[in-house]
Amino acid sequence: MASSAPWVLSQVQVVAEAVAPAAFALSGVIEGARKRLDAVGICVVGGLAAFGEGTVRDVVLDRRPLFWIEHSGWLWALLAMCILAMLFMRARHLEPTERAMQWPDTVGLGLFTA
């Protein structure tokens, strides 16, 4: 039984490292939409929000290469998520509010902190 614990911990870490940037990217997309940025601006703000915290974490822990450089699929996933979020918000005519941005930001911060 003791041998399965590291496997479970590594799977939890992988899930946290996947959900946290997605949550931060969503909060960045919402904030970009609140500021009425164009599509490129929204993707840039979403990317900075998604990978900024993880980059700081990797620099402080002296992990090389950075996680988003080592796994470049995250960049493509971020781009797809930004495009889908913009289309969804436009199709539903959702008004990005401060409260709507707090939920994904809180989830991302909690996962990166843990």
N, C-alpha and C positions, 0 to 999 in steps of 0.2 A: 503494500500500500504506500509506503513512503516513497517509492520510486515514481509514482504518478504525480506527486505534488509539484515537482519542477515543471513538468509538462503542462499542468493546469495553470501554473503561474505564468508561464511563457505565453500561453494562449490568451490569458486575460490581458497581458501586456500588449499583445498584438491587437486585440480588439480595442483597448484604450487608445493605442497609437493610431488606430484607424478612425475612431469616432471623434476624438478630440479635434484633429485638424478639420474634419468635416463640419463640426459644430462651429468652430471659429470661422471657417470659410462662409458658412451660412450667415453668421452675424456680420461679417464683412460685406457680403452681398446686400444684406438688408440696409446696412449703413450707407453703402454706395447708392442704393436706390433712394434712400431718404435725401441724400445730397444731390439727387438727379444727375448722376454721372452717366456717361455713355457706356457702351458695352465693354470697351477696353478698360476704362477706369474702374468699372465694377469688378472685372476679373483681376485687376492689379490689387485693388483693396482686399478682395477675397483671398488672394494669394499671400499678401502680406499678413493678414490676420491668421490665416491657416498655418503658415510655415514660420512665422516670426517667433512664436513661443517655443516651438520645437527646436528651432535653430539656436536660440539662447540657451535652452536646456543642453543641447549637444555641445555647445562651446564651453559652458560651465563644467560639464562632466568630462570634457576633453575627448569626446567621441568623434572619430574621423572615419570615413567621410560622414557628412551630415545625412540625416535619415532621408531627406527628400532628394538628395543627390544619389544616394545609394539605391533607392527605390524610385526610379523616375516615373513609374506608373502613377504615382501620387499626383504628379503635375497634370497628367492627362485626365485623371479622375476629377481634379479640381476644376479644370477647364470645362469638362462636361457638366459638372454640378452647377457651375456658375451660369452656363447657358440654359440649363433646365430650370434653374431657379428664376432667371429673368423671364423666361417664357411663361412659367407658371404664374408668376406675380402679374404679368401683363394680361394673361388670359383671364385670370380671376379678378382683375382690377383691385388687387389688394393694396391697401395703403400701408406702407411700412411705418410702424410706430416705434416709439422707444421701448414699450413693453414687449413688442414682438422680437426686438433685438436682444433683450435681456435673457430670454430662455436659452438660446443656443450659446450665448456667451458664458452663461453660468455653467452649462454642461461642459463646455470645453475647458474652462478654468478649473473646474472640479476634477476632471480627468487628468489634466496635466499636473495638477498639484499632487494628486494621489500617486 
